[in-house]
Amino acid sequence: MRIRRLAAAGAVSIGILAGASPVLAADATITSNDSFAFGNANPSIQVGEKVTWVFNNPGVQHNAVATGGNWSFRSGDLSVNHGTHEFTFSAPGSYSYVCELHAPGMAGTVTVLAPGESPPPPGSPPPPGSPPPTQPGLPPSVPAPGGSADQTEPKIRGVSVTRTRRSARVRFRLSETATVTVRLRGATTRTLRRQLRAGRRAVVVRGLRRSRYRVELQARDASGNRSAWEGAR
């Protein structure tokens, strides 16, 4: 009799614990570094859950901006070290977003499911409004096979250098948004890379020893096109 009572009590206890288990939130995190694609770009969440964009991008400017017209979100102006930004979704639907500088390839879609709705199985077609696919391993502005790629190389013109005791200000004109490599060769070699927009630009290189230096610049756009090296003394 005693054994039966203990077994019954144990069964009741287990039933209470199972029935009281909470439903855990499934908030999503989208990551971004110095590459040209978001990590976990197309998450599925439930209504009332949030998405956090985490940027770790010390060398390339990024942001995240809503597209599609059914929601309003902007993580801020393009910048390096862009930080962490959150948005809580209150209605089901598909919510697309892009990096302003690297669209359409650097983009994604958040799918918000209604209560009781299940996420689409792997391999399902992307929801309407999703960005076009890119060929793996290529920058975002290079489309999948069958599309037309940007084949125009960026240009650097009008390079000039102003020296101080331990630094140099390099000025130049850039034909399009690109990652610019600035290299100084002399007593030491210093190399900097900056993501810059088109127009008249300047980069300051610090920590130079007293010496004569040759300045070399090259630009690479999001499609992988590279300019010729331009130099100055």
C-alpha positions in Angstrom: 0.0 0.0 0.0 2.7 2.4 0.9 4.6 1.7 -2.4 1.4 2.3 -4.4 0.8 5.7 -2.7 4.4 6.8 -3.4 4.1 5.9 -7.1 0.8 7.7 -7.5 2.2 10.8 -5.8 5.2 10.8 -8.1 3.0 10.5 -11.2 1.0 13.6 -10.1 4.1 15.6 -9.4 5.5 14.9 -12.9 2.2 15.8 -14.5 2.2 19.2 -12.7 5.8 20.0 -13.8 5.1 19.1 -17.4 1.9 21.2 -17.6 3.7 24.2 -16.0 6.6 24.3 -18.4 6.8 27.8 -19.9 6.9 28.5 -23.7 10.4 30.0 -24.2 10.8 33.0 -26.5 12.6 32.4 -29.8 14.1 35.9 -30.3 16.5 36.0 -33.3 19.9 37.5 -33.8 21.2 38.7 -37.1 25.0 39.4 -37.4 27.1 41.6 -39.6 30.9 41.9 -39.8 33.2 43.2 -42.5 31.8 40.8 -45.1 29.0 41.7 -47.6 26.2 39.5 -46.2 24.2 39.3 -43.0 24.5 36.2 -40.8 21.2 34.4 -40.2 19.7 36.9 -42.6 16.2 35.3 -42.9 15.0 34.2 -39.4 11.5 33.1 -38.5 10.0 34.3 -35.2 6.6 34.5 -33.5 4.5 37.6 -33.0 5.7 39.5 -30.0 9.3 38.4 -30.4 12.2 40.6 -31.3 15.2 40.6 -33.7 18.5 42.0 -32.7 21.0 43.2 -35.3 24.6 42.8 -34.0 27.2 44.7 -36.0 30.9 43.9 -35.6 32.3 45.8 -38.5 35.5 47.7 -37.8 36.5 48.1 -41.4 33.4 48.3 -43.6 30.4 50.6 -43.2 27.0 48.9 -42.7 23.5 49.5 -41.4 20.1 47.9 -41.6 17.0 49.6 -43.1 13.5 48.4 -43.6 12.2 48.0 -47.1 8.8 46.8 -48.5 6.7 49.6 -47.0 5.0 47.4 -44.3 7.2 48.5 -41.5 9.6 51.3 -40.4 13.1 50.5 -39.0 16.5 52.1 -39.5 19.5 51.2 -37.4 21.1 54.6 -38.1 23.5 56.1 -40.7 26.1 53.9 -42.3 29.1 53.5 -40.0 31.8 51.1 -38.8 31.4 49.6 -35.4 27.6 50.1 -35.9 26.6 48.5 -32.6 23.4 46.6 -31.6 19.9 47.4 -32.7 16.6 45.8 -31.8 13.0 45.6 -33.2 10.0 43.8 -31.7 7.4 42.6 -34.3 3.8 42.8 -33.3 2.1 41.4 -36.4 2.6 38.4 -38.7 4.1 38.9 -42.1 7.3 39.2 -44.1 9.6 42.1 -43.3 12.5 42.8 -45.6 15.6 44.9 -44.9 18.9 45.8 -46.5 22.2 47.5 -45.9 21.8 50.8 -47.7 25.4 50.7 -49.1 25.5 47.1 -50.2 21.9 46.4 -51.4 20.5 44.5 -53.1 22.9 41.6 -52.2 23.3 42.4 -48.5 19.7 42.0 -47.4 17.3 39.6 -45.7 13.7 39.0 -44.6 12.3 38.4 -41.2 9.3 36.0 -41.2 6.9 36.7 -38.3 4.5 33.7 -37.7 1.0 33.9 -36.3 0.3 32.0 -33.1 0.3 28.3 -33.9 1.9 28.8 -37.3 5.0 26.7 -38.1 8.0 28.0 -40.0 8.4 26.9 -43.7 10.4 23.7 -44.1 14.0 24.0 -45.3 14.3 24.5 -49.1 11.0 26.3 -49.4 10.8 29.2 -51.8 11.6 32.6 -50.2 8.6 34.8 -49.2 7.5 37.5 -51.6 9.8 40.5 -51.4 12.9 38.6 -50.5 16.1 39.8 -52.1 17.4 38.0 -55.2 20.0 35.2 -54.6 23.7 35.9 -55.0 26.3 33.4 -56.2 28.0 31.9 -53.2 31.4 33.5 -52.4 30.9 36.6 -54.5 30.1 40.2 -53.2 26.4 41.1 -53.0 26.2 43.2 -56.1 27.3 40.2 -58.2 24.0 38.4 -59.2 23.5 34.7 -59.5 24.3 33.2 -62.9 22.0 34.6 -65.6 22.2 38.2 -64.3 24.4 41.0 -65.5 27.3 42.0 -63.2 28.9 45.4 -62.7 32.1 45.3 -64.7 33.2 48.9 -64.3 36.3 49.4 -62.3 36.4 52.3 -59.8 38.9 55.1 -60.5 41.2 57.2 -58.2 42.3 60.6 -59.5 44.0 63.7 -58.3 46.1 62.1 -55.5 48.0 64.6 -53.3 49.8 64.3 -50.0 50.4 66.7 -47.2 53.1 65.7 -44.6 53.5 66.7 -41.0 56.1 65.4 -38.6 54.6 61.9 -38.0 51.6 61.7 -40.3 50.4 62.2 -43.8 47.1 63.4 -45.2 46.3 61.7 -48.5 43.7 63.4 -50.7 42.1 62.0 -53.8 38.9 61.8 -55.8 37.0 58.5 -55.9 34.6 57.6 -58.8 32.3 55.3 -56.9 31.7 53.8 -53.4 34.6 51.4 -52.8 37.0 50.0 -50.3 40.2 52.0 -50.7 43.6 50.6 -49.7 46.2 53.3 -48.9 49.8 52.1 -48.6 52.9 54.2 -47.7 56.3 52.7 -48.4 59.4 54.2 -46.8 61.3 53.7 -43.5 58.2 51.7 -42.5 55.3 50.4 -44.5 51.8 51.4 -43.4 48.6 50.1 -44.9 45.1 51.3 -44.2 41.7 50.3 -45.7 38.6 52.4 -45.6 35.1 52.0 -47.0 34.5 55.4 -48.7 31.7 57.0 -50.8 32.3 58.6 -54.2 33.7 62.1 -54.3 36.7 64.0 -52.9 38.1 62.1 -50.0 41.0 62.3 -47.5 42.7 59.7 -45.3 45.2 60.4 -42.5 48.0 58.0 -41.9 49.6 58.4 -38.5 52.7 57.0 -36.7 55.2 57.6 -39.5 59.0 57.7 -39.1 61.0 60.5 -40.6 61.6 59.4 -44.1 60.6 59.8 -47.7 57.5 57.8 -48.5 55.7 56.7 -51.7 51.9 56.6 -51.5 50.0 54.0 -53.4 46.2 53.7 -53.6 43.8 51.1 -55.0 40.0 50.9 -54.9 37.8 47.8 -54.9 34.1 48.1 -55.4 31.4 45.7 -54.0 31.5 43.7 -57.3 35.2 42.9 -56.9 36.3 45.4 -59.6 39.7 46.9 -58.8 41.3 50.2 -59.9 44.8 50.5 -61.1 47.3 51.5 -58.4 47.8 55.2 -58.2 50.9 56.7 -56.7 52.3 60.0 -55.3 55.3 61.1 -53.3 
